Amino acid sequence: MRAADPASSLVVTDITVGGMTCAACVRRVEKKLGKLEGVTATVNLATGMARVSHPVAVAPGDLVTAVEQAGYQAALPVSEKDEAAEEADGTASEEDRHELRRLLVTALLAVPVLVLSMVPALQFRNWQWLCFVLAAPVAVWSAWPFHIRALRGLRHSTATMDTLVSLGVVASFAWSVYALFLGGAGEPGMRMSFSVLPSASEGMAHLYLEAAVSVPLFVLAGRFLERRARRGTGAALRALAELAAKKVSVRDEHGERSVPIEQLRVGQVFVVRPGERVATDGRVAQGSSAVDLSMVTGESAPVEVSPGSALVGGAVNAGGLLLVEATAIGADTQLARITRLVTEAQAGKARAQRLADAVAGVFVPVVLTLAVAVLGFWVGAGADPQAALTACVAVLVVACPCALGLATPTALMAATGRGAQLGVLVSGPQTLEAIQHVDTVVLDKTGTLTSGHMTVARVAAVSGALGQEELVRLAGAVEQGSEHPIGRAIVAHAICTSGDEPLPDVTDFTAVPGRGVTGRVDGRSVEVDVPDGELPPVLAEALAAAEGEAYTSVLVRVDGRAEALIAVGDLLRPGSYRAVDRLRRLGIRPVLATGDREAPARAVASALGIDEVHARCSPEGKADLVRRLREEGWRVAVVGDGVNDAAALAGADLGIAMGSGTDVAIGAADLTLVRGDIEALADAVRLARRTLGTIRANLVWAFGYNVVTVPLAMVGLLNPMVAAAAMSASSVLVVANSLRLRAWQPPSGTGGVRESGMRSGKGGVR
């Protein structure tokens, strides 16, 4: 994938990197790419991807060459969709089958060696030579990938986990060869006892064939399980890719025909039969049905659609036959944007992981130094050479930077995938870190706490030359250029009242943030904005009555004179009270900030139990409110859905956009609630806290494991075979702990929840 960075002249390119086995590899690739002028890179061990930001002058081929020069394989992925499809179709599993065959052959050869070495009663005459014959292929062929990668690293003056494994196998097998041919261990009738703790020699050189076979066996088994588990963390992303249709039934003047999805164009009509997936984003042209959006937006209940309803690609038609007009295709669809957001989130790194990668960069050289120092110390202290070798090999084998490299990315992959299933999209680990610290959330009203589906409740007009119907027609005409829910409600009402007559065109249209819209219609200057100043008695009475019923009102001025007042109503979202209540239980203070007048704003706040209300807030006022709260020491999140919320979203510690909102709001936000349900915010907070807790546990285990096991190996208290098993288990445990996030479920609800169906609206901020 290659995309321009809108914040600069840089280009972002994704590169698939092969051959990485630990955090030291990650550090090596990042440093190699970083040596190119103007290039910065973030490498993810779990996904095997490098996200590179570079000047246009640096070609993607140069990036691939740089990675290859570091000793790894590199390629430019064809597309995100093709990558995921290959995995889903099993193409990527060929490597798994190859590794499984290597593991099975290794197990068949290694198990007899382990049994004979550990059970003296089974040791027959010349058993050691049979073990040698079985161990030789394991030490050479089974461990060949480790040897090759170690040599490749040596050529590039670097050391990785493969270096440690390769040295451990070579040292164990080489000593065993010496013992068999020169040290007396090859004598017929030789017996060897096994102990978890190293022991001194018994008049002959000790065999380490069990270590030579157990290290490749346990490491191969651990990496196979780890790879399978890591692929599980990306299951949600592959599930999203599988939702994309490959064929679509197009209906036009030539009839109905099936074509590849790539040939579908915006404006074409396609057929969605019961049980089929919607091929791409569109609008229902004919038919009515219920659609299942659970796999796309996390919306659990089916949604009823009819002519004019918007549809999301990937949704399942659960009812009747639908004819749908395509409104977006390819990378412009909501499904593609969701997939892109999840992919980008998984490419990031938390602060803790950057520390872990920095440690891993020097980890392997330090371990090699320790192993040599341990060998020299034991030999210099007059200890048995075999005990010295045992301690040296155990240090090489037990050290594990793999877990350090997997601690964050596996948890992040599992969490972002689970979040996507729940309708929560995060932009990266920085967002997760910000969520856990938020203690104040500033909530918009219309489209956030309310449904945003407004309707005109009543119209009051001043007696004069222009009648009420004409005033509604003029207001509807000028509102045709507005994206605001009030504008859409007035347009719909105007079309309904005008019958078959189309609304007139508007010229000189202007939208004033925080106020309303103006334009010229049929030669008249028409303004639809916030009621302000002195009003004619009939309109003042209508305004007071509307506010008493929690309606929102807008004033229609024609040629500068106040002519009509239009009252618009809205409904609170069904889950708004429960969402606010859950946020409060999580220790987050809710604040309502709206451009509406005081009375309707207070009515909504009272219904939801919100104590702090800021009414008549312009976009600048919302941004100022956020700034003041931050200056007071609060960690502020802002939830909004419109253009007017973009400044506040961008200025907050955490910007949260409703998925049903405008592209501007979503672009300015750090987190998007895809299903447009404010309840998902509480789910996002809980998921973030659980994810960061998992990452911390992984890192504590990764660091703690090495802090405990390496000293034990240095003082000779770890057998190399036990060390190999422990090292392999460490990475598997980290990944398994991260996989628990895939099954995380938000709480079903809390007691004492009440819902309100009161009308509400939004008249100020547009």
Secondary structure, DSSP 8 states (H G I E B T S, - for coil): -EEE-TTSSEEEEEEEEES--SHHHHHHHHHHHHTSTT-EEEEETTTTEEEEEEETTS-HHHHHHHHHHTTSEEE--S-HHHHHHHHHHTTTHHHHHHHHHHHHHHHHHHHHHHHHHH-GGG--TTHHHHHHHHHHHIIIIITHHHHHHHHHHHHTT---HHHHHHHHHHHHHHHHHHHHHTSSTTSTT------SS----SSS----HHHHHHHHHHHHHHHHHHHHHHHHHTHHHHHHHHHS-SEEEEEETTEEEEEEGGG--TT-EEEE-TT-B--SSEEEEE--EEEE-HHHH---S-EEE-TT-EE-TT-EE-SS-EEEEE---GGGSHHHHHHHHHHHHHT---HHHHHHHHHHHHHHHHHHHHHHHHHHHHHHTT--HHHHHHHHHHHHHH---HHHHHHHHHHHHHHHHHHHHTTEEES-HHHHHHHHH--EEEE-STTTTB----EEEEEEE-SSSS-HHHHHHHHHHHGGG--SHHHHHHHHHHHHHHTTS-----EEEEEETTTEEEEEETTEEEEEE---S---HHHHHHHHHHHHTT-EEEEEEETTEEEEEEEEEEEB-TTHHHHHHHHHHTT-EEEEE-SS-HHHHHHHHHHHT--EEE-S--HHHHHHHHHHHHHTT--EEEEE-SGGGHHHHHHSSEEEEETTS-HHHHHH-SEEETT--THHHHHHHHHHHHHHHHHHHHHHHHHHHHHHHHHHHHTT-S-HHHHHHHHHHHHHHHHHHHHGGGG-------TT------EE---S--
